[in-house]
Amino acid sequence: MLVAGNKENKVETGNKARPVGYWAAVSGWFLCALFYFYQYAVRSAPGVMRGAMAATWGNDPVAMMNAYYYMVYAFAALLAGSLLDRYGARKTVPFAAASVGALCLLLATGNEHQAVLGFTVQGLGAVFGFVGSVYVAAKSLPPRSLPTFVGLAQMLGMAGAAVGSKPVAVMIDRGWAWQSVWVPFAVFGGVLAVLLWIVLPRVTDAKTPFSLKALIHPYQVVFENPQTYLCGLIGGLLFAPTTIGVMVWATQFLHQGEKLSMSDSASFASMVPIGWIIGCPLLGFISDRMGRRKPVLIGGAVVMGLAALAALYVEPGFGVRYAIALVLGISSGAAMIPFSVIKEANPPEVKGSASGAMNFLCFMVTGLLSPLLERRLEPTPGQVETLS
């Protein structure tokens, strides 16, 4: 019910009053987070398809595709943050979602060069999912709740990672050609772009004339702050074991090394993003309630390290493997805390650029580690014969 005579028009909800624009902002944030869900599903799918792709092309380019993707995604984050600060979400995020959907059609062709190009260039648009959701939350929702909304956005992203692994694996096990899986992805991207255009609010703020200086200035502010680099390094190191070790390699290693079916292998790997679904909002909420960031961040990192050691040295029984993967995923939700810290450590007028810088630094760390870990994890010809 609207409160009569209140100049700001508040909506009463129990003992608290919400501005009329609050639920509109939540709706816009949710669709941006749903875009993050979608692009994470798209990003995760090749890790499950890699065997089918290798059979089609005679080689396995998935690790290379992921390295290219992360590098493009990292640099695109800088542009995304600046464009969001300048033009707002409505003039940027819907077009980004449409571009990801359109590029899925290049993978649907089955041509190796077109598929690699399409997957790599998706990083330009995909980055607007998470950066856009954080931008909307920081711009339009209560500041104290920022870690919760960042965690919820990451929860949806990790749900997308699960969708990009288990259901895709089941479809391939049941005889779907891997090329045909990309068509529903393309359709979803088009529908989501239309919804984003309808729901996200128009921005009527007057802007200074466009110039390269105006585009770069927010990043001068962000990158002059030492906290920016610390947040990016910590976030990147917390992401790498799961985004590279689990999402890229775990399914194939369990399938070849442990002789599990592709579906069972994907089930175990998908427990990590399911853990993210629990851990990201949970740790964000705990951080909100405590009003502190460091204890939650350090605690999550310690538990994550212990879970990784357990994965290496504990006898891998069926239930134990599920439990370890789940704990690893829950604790790695601490990687979201630096995304809130970087917002709080920089001025309000550069919120989008701060989020872009965080993504840039985080995925630069991931992109640089990916080829290094690939050389360590790629089996030698003798090992391949043993595993096959």
N, C-alpha and C positions, 0 to 999 in steps of 0.2 A: 504494500500500500504506500502511495506517495505521501509524504509529510507536507501538508498544506502550509504555505507561508514560508517555507524554508527556501532561501535564495539558491542554495546549491542542489535542491531536489534530491533528497536521499531516499533510498529504499530500505525499509526496516526488515531486518532478518534476525529474529530473536531479540537478544539484548544489544545487538550491534546494528549500525546503519551503514548501508553500502551506497556509494554514488550510483546514479542511474546508469552511467557508462561502465560500471564495474563488470556486469555480466556480458556486455558487448565485448569488453576487453578480454574476458575469459574465453569467449567464443573464438575471437581472433587468435588468441594464444593457442587454443586447442587445435585449430586447423593448421597453424604453423607447426605445432608438435606432431600432428598427424602427417604432415609432409616429411618431418624427420623420420617418423615410423616408416613411411613409404620408401624414402631414399635409403634407409638402412637395410630394408628387405632387398632392394635392388643391389645394394653393395655386397650383401652377404651371399646372394644366390650363386655367383660363380665358384665360391669355395666348395659348394655341393656338386656343381656341374663339372668340376674340373676333369674328372675321369671321362665323361662323355665328350667334353670339348677336346681333350687330348686324343680320343679315338677318332674324332672327326678330322682334326687338323694334323695329326701325327706328331704333335708336340704339346707341351703343357705351358701356356703363357699366363696362367692365373696369378702367380706370384709377381710377375712383371707387371701385369695389369693393375694389381693392387698398389704396387710401388708408384706407378704413374698416376693412379687415381689420387693417392694421398698427397703427392706433390702438387698436382693441380688444385686439389681441394684446399691445401694450405695457402697457396698464393691467392686463390679466389676468395678466401675468408677476409683478406685485407680489403679487397674491392667491395665485398658484400657489406662489411661493417660501415665503410664510408658512404656507400649508396643508401643504406638504411638511415644513417644519420641525416643525410641530405634530402632524400625523397620519401622516406617512410616505408612501411611494409606493403601497402596496397599497390604501389607502383613498381615493386620489385619481386616480392615473393610469388605471386601468381604466375609471372612469366618464367621464373626459375622452375616451378613445378611442371609447367608445360614443356619446358626444354628437356627435363629428365625423362618425361613420358615419351617425347618424340625420339630421343636418342635410344630408348629401349628397342625401337623398331630396327635400328642398325644391328643390334645383337640378334634380333629375330631372323635376319637374312642368313645367318650361319656362316657368312664370309669372315675369315679370321681377321683381316686387316680392318674391315668395317666394324667388327665387334670390338676389337681392341680400341679403335678410335672412339666408338660410341660410349664405351664404358669409361674411358679416360676423361672425355669431355664432359661427361655427366657431373664430374666434380665441380664444374663451374656453377651449375644450378643447385646441386645437392646441398651445398654449404648454407644456402638460405633457409633450409629447414630448421636447423638448430639455432643458428645465429638470429634468424627471424623470430623464433619463439622466445629466446632470451631477450631480444630487443623489445618485443611487445610486453613481456612481463616486467622488464625494468622501467619501461616508459609509462605503463598504464596501471600497474598493480601495486599494492602496498610494498614498500621497500623491505620490510622485515620478512615478508613471505617469499622473497626472491629465491633463496636456496630450495624451498619446497617446490616452487614452480619449475626451477631448473632441473631438480631431481625428477619431477613428474614428466617433464619433456624427455629426459634421458630414459625414463622408464618406457615411454612409448617407442623411443628409438630402439631400445633393446628388445621390445616385443617385436618390432620389425625385423630385427636380426634373427629371432626365432622363426618368424614366418619365412624368412629368406633361406632357412636351412631345413627344418623338419618337413613342412609340407612340400617344398620343392623336391626333397629327396624322395618322398613318397610318390610324387607324380612321376619322377624319373624311374623309380623301381617298378611302377605300374605300366611303363612303356611309353610315356610321353617323350617326344623328341625335345631335347633341351631348347631348341630354337623356339618351339611353340609356347614355352613358359613365359617368354618375354612379351607376348601379345597382351595378356591380361594386365601385366605391369604397365604397358603403354596406355591402355584404356584408363586405368586407375589414375595415372598422372594427369590426363586430360580433364577428367571429372573433378579432381581435386583443385586444379587450377581455376576452374569456373567457380567453385565454392569459395575459394580464397578471395577472388575478385569481388564476389557479392558481399562477403561478411566483413572483410577488413575495412576499417574506416578510411574515409578520405582525409588527407592532410592538407590543410589550407595555410600552414605557416609560410610567411614570406621568406624567401631564400635569397642569399646574395648571388650575384651572377656567377655562373659556372666558371671555374678556373682550376688549373692544376694545383695551385697553392691552396685553394679551398678544399680540394680533395685530399691533399697530403697533410694539412695542418692538424686534423684530429690525431693522426698517428705520430706526429711530432710530440704531442702531449703524452700519448700513451707510452711510447717507447723511450721517453726520457725518465720514466718511472721504473726504478729497479725491480719493484714488486711484479711488474709485468713479466719480466724474464723468469723470475722465480716461479710464478704461477704456471707459465707455459711449460717449463722443464718438469715440474712435479706432475702436472696433468699428463704430459706425454709419456713419462716413465710409468705412470699408473695404468695408462691405456695400453701400452705396447704388449704386455704379456697376454692380454685377452684379445685385442683386435688382430694381432699377428699370430700369436701362438695358438689361440683357440679358434678364431673365426676362419683363419686361412688354412692351418695345418692339422688341427685336431681330427677332423672327420676322416681325412685321407690316412693319417697315421693309424687311427683305430681300425679302419677298414683293412689296410694292408698289413699292419704290424700285429694286431690282435685278432685278425681274421673275423671281425664282426661284419654283419651286413651293413650296407651303406645307410639304411634306415636306422639301425641301432647306433651306428657311429654318430650320425647326425643327432640322435636323441641325447646321447651323452654330451656332445658339444653344445647343444641348445640349452642345457641346464645352466650354462654360464650366463647367457642373456636373460634367462628366466631369473637367475639370481640378481642381475642388474635391475630387472623390473621391480624386485623387492627392495634391493639395497639403495638405489638412487633416491627415491622419495623418502625412504626410511632414514637414511643418514642425513639427508637435507632437513627433514623434520626435526631430528635430534639436534642438529646444529642450530636450527631456528630456536628451539626450546631452550637450549643452553645459552644462546647468544654468543657462542664462541665457535671458531672454525678449526683451530689447531688440534684440539684433543680428538675430534672426530676424524680429521684427516690422518693423523698419526696412527690412531687405533685401527682405521681401515687398512692402512698400508701394512701394518704389522700382521694383521690376520690374513691379508692377501698373501704375504710372503710365506707364512706358515702353511697355508693351503697349497701353495705351489710346491713346497717341500714335500708335503704329504702326497701330492700327485706323483712325485718322482720316487718316493721311497716306501710308501705304504702299499701293502698287498692289494692289487686292484680287483677286489671283489665287485660283484654287480651293484649292490647297494652302496658300497663304499665309494665307488667311482661317481655315482650320482651325487652323493653327499659332498664329496670334495669339490666337484664342479659347481654345485649350488653355493657352497660357502665362498669359493673363489669369486663367483659372480656378485654375491651380496657385498662382500668386503670391497670389491673394486668399484662399487658405487661411490666410494670416497673420491674418485677422480673428478666428480662433479663439483666438489667444494671449491677448487681453485677458480671455476667459472663464476662463482659468486664473489669470491675474494677480489678478483680483478675488477669487477664492477664497483666494489666498495672502495678500492684503492685508487680509482681514477675519477675525474670530475663528471658530473651528471650529463653534461652536453656531449660527451664522447662515449656514451654507453654502447652504441652499435660498433664503433671502432674498437673499443676495448674487447668486446666479444669476438670481433674479427681477428684481432691480434692474438687472443687466446687460442682460437682455432688454428691460426697460422703456426704459432709456436708449437702447439700440441701435435699437429699433424706433420710438421717438419721433423719433429723428433721421431714420430712413427715412420714417416717416409724414409728417413735416413737409416733407421734400425732395420727396416724390412729387408733390403738386399743383404745386409750383414747376417741377419738371422737365416735368410734363405740359404746362404752358402754353408751355414752350420747344420741346417736341418735337411737339406736336399740329400737323399740317399745316393751312395755311390753305385756304379753299375753292378758290383758284386752284391751289394745290399738289396738292390732291386730284384736280382735273380732269387735271392733268398726269400724275399717277401712275396714273390709272385708264385 
